[in-house]
Amino acid sequence: MNDRMPPQPRAAMLAAGTALTPFHPLTGAALIMTGPQTFHIQPDQLPKVLTGLDEVHAKYQFARDEALRLSGVAAPFKDDATIDVIKRICARAQGGEGNLFEFAQSLMDWVDAFKDAVRRAIEDYQRIDEESSMA
């Protein structure tokens, strides 16, 4: 693979119908954009990043599943104070604003979008590398 990636032609981006991953013209790093942030990832590191994102996704999925489990916890004692605390724990786990279940799900969605961008960068880099080797 090339150490430096040439800037991508705009016509190729438009012909494909989707935006190609931009690569830094000097360093060759893939520029993965997520909202206001841009991550610079060297092409040889993209598969490792993808593996790491799979691990992160699994941890958020575990947190989401635990939130679901916590939302159904029964009070160990039937006094008013214990019942009130358990209701608040259940609400925090899955109901209401800022609950753990939805927070974990939103992070999983962000990780999935980031993984898709990394996969596209891998495919774009391979395609550009193949085109460069044919020329």
PERAVEN-V899088 format. One record per residue. RES is the residue in one letter. PHI is phi as a letter, one per 30 degrees, with the letter a starting at -180 (* if undefined). OMEGA is omega in whole degrees, 0 to 359 (NA if undefined). D_CENTER is the distance of its C-alpha to the mean C-alpha in Angstrom with 2 decimals. Layout:
res:RES phi:PHI omega:OMEGA d_center:D_CENTER
res:RES phi:PHI omega:OMEGA d_center:D_CENTER
This chain:
res:M phi:* omega:181 d_center:25.74
res:N phi:d omega:176 d_center:26.63
res:D phi:d omega:180 d_center:26.14
res:R phi:c omega:179 d_center:25.93
res:M phi:c omega:177 d_center:24.33
res:P phi:d omega:176 d_center:26.51
res:P phi:e omega:182 d_center:25.33
res:Q phi:d omega:179 d_center:24.37
res:P phi:d omega:181 d_center:27.07
res:R phi:d omega:181 d_center:26.37
res:A phi:d omega:179 d_center:28.45
res:A phi:d omega:179 d_center:26.22
res:M phi:d omega:182 d_center:23.19
res:L phi:d omega:181 d_center:25.33
res:A phi:d omega:181 d_center:26.87
res:A phi:d omega:179 d_center:23.68
res:G phi:i omega:177 d_center:22.78
res:T phi:b omega:179 d_center:19.20
res:A phi:d omega:176 d_center:18.18
res:L phi:d omega:177 d_center:17.99
res:T phi:d omega:175 d_center:15.78
res:P phi:d omega:176 d_center:17.96
res:F phi:c omega:180 d_center:19.17
res:H phi:d omega:185 d_center:21.07
res:P phi:d omega:181 d_center:24.73
res:L phi:c omega:184 d_center:25.99
res:T phi:c omega:182 d_center:23.42
res:G phi:i omega:182 d_center:21.76
res:A phi:d omega:174 d_center:18.27
res:A phi:d omega:179 d_center:15.49
res:L phi:c omega:181 d_center:14.48
res:I phi:c omega:184 d_center:10.81
res:M phi:c omega:177 d_center:11.06
res:T phi:b omega:183 d_center:8.93
res:G phi:i omega:183 d_center:11.86
res:P phi:d omega:183 d_center:14.42
res:Q phi:c omega:174 d_center:12.67
res:T phi:b omega:179 d_center:13.01
res:F phi:c omega:177 d_center:12.01
res:H phi:c omega:183 d_center:14.85
res:I phi:b omega:178 d_center:14.23
res:Q phi:d omega:184 d_center:17.35
res:P phi:e omega:180 d_center:17.39
res:D phi:d omega:179 d_center:18.72
res:Q phi:c omega:184 d_center:15.79
res:L phi:e omega:178 d_center:13.10
res:P phi:d omega:178 d_center:13.81
res:K phi:d omega:178 d_center:13.68
res:V phi:d omega:180 d_center:10.27
res:L phi:d omega:177 d_center:9.14
res:T phi:d omega:178 d_center:11.30
res:G phi:d omega:178 d_center:10.06
res:L phi:d omega:175 d_center:6.44
res:D phi:d omega:179 d_center:8.64
res:E phi:d omega:179 d_center:10.70
res:V phi:d omega:179 d_center:8.45
res:H phi:e omega:180 d_center:7.52
res:A phi:d omega:179 d_center:11.31
res:K phi:d omega:177 d_center:12.26
res:Y phi:d omega:177 d_center:10.73
res:Q phi:d omega:176 d_center:12.41
res:F phi:d omega:179 d_center:15.49
res:A phi:d omega:179 d_center:15.53
res:R phi:d omega:179 d_center:15.37
res:D phi:d omega:177 d_center:18.11
res:E phi:d omega:177 d_center:20.11
res:A phi:d omega:178 d_center:20.04
res:L phi:d omega:179 d_center:21.46
res:R phi:d omega:180 d_center:24.03
res:L phi:d omega:182 d_center:24.97
res:S phi:d omega:180 d_center:25.60
res:G phi:c omega:181 d_center:28.48
res:V phi:d omega:178 d_center:30.19
res:A phi:c omega:179 d_center:33.93
res:A phi:d omega:180 d_center:36.08
res:P phi:d omega:178 d_center:38.05
res:F phi:b omega:185 d_center:41.00
res:K phi:c omega:176 d_center:42.35
res:D phi:d omega:185 d_center:43.29
res:D phi:d omega:182 d_center:42.04
res:A phi:d omega:180 d_center:40.11
res:T phi:d omega:179 d_center:38.12
res:I phi:d omega:179 d_center:37.42
res:D phi:d omega:180 d_center:36.24
res:V phi:d omega:180 d_center:33.83
res:I phi:d omega:176 d_center:32.41
res:K phi:d omega:179 d_center:31.99
res:R phi:d omega:177 d_center:30.02
res:I phi:d omega:179 d_center:27.77
res:C phi:d omega:180 d_center:27.21
res:A phi:d omega:180 d_center:26.56
res:R phi:d omega:182 d_center:24.07
res:A phi:d omega:186 d_center:22.22
res:Q phi:b omega:182 d_center:21.88
res:G phi:c omega:176 d_center:23.98
res:G phi:i omega:182 d_center:24.30
res:E phi:d omega:177 d_center:22.31
res:G phi:i omega:182 d_center:19.71
res:N phi:d omega:185 d_center:19.83
res:L phi:d omega:182 d_center:17.73
res:F phi:e omega:182 d_center:16.91
res:E phi:d omega:178 d_center:15.44
res:F phi:d omega:179 d_center:13.67
res:A phi:d omega:179 d_center:11.94
res:Q phi:d omega:180 d_center:11.24
res:S phi:d omega:176 d_center:9.81
res:L phi:d omega:176 d_center:7.37
res:M phi:d omega:178 d_center:6.59
res:D phi:d omega:179 d_center:6.48
res:W phi:d omega:179 d_center:4.22
res:V phi:d omega:178 d_center:1.56
res:D phi:d omega:178 d_center:4.12
res:A phi:d omega:179 d_center:4.80
res:F phi:d omega:178 d_center:3.50
res:K phi:d omega:178 d_center:5.04
res:D phi:d omega:179 d_center:7.64
res:A phi:d omega:179 d_center:8.41
res:V phi:d omega:178 d_center:8.98
res:R phi:d omega:178 d_center:11.02
res:R phi:d omega:180 d_center:12.88
res:A phi:d omega:178 d_center:13.64
res:I phi:d omega:180 d_center:15.07
res:E phi:d omega:180 d_center:17.08
res:D phi:d omega:180 d_center:18.28
res:Y phi:d omega:179 d_center:19.34
res:Q phi:d omega:180 d_center:21.20
res:R phi:d omega:180 d_center:22.81
res:I phi:d omega:179 d_center:23.93
res:D phi:d omega:179 d_center:25.21
res:E phi:d omega:179 d_center:27.16
res:E phi:d omega:180 d_center:28.59
res:S phi:d omega:182 d_center:29.64
res:S phi:d omega:178 d_center:31.34
res:M phi:d omega:184 d_center:33.27
res:A phi:d omega:NA d_center:34.55
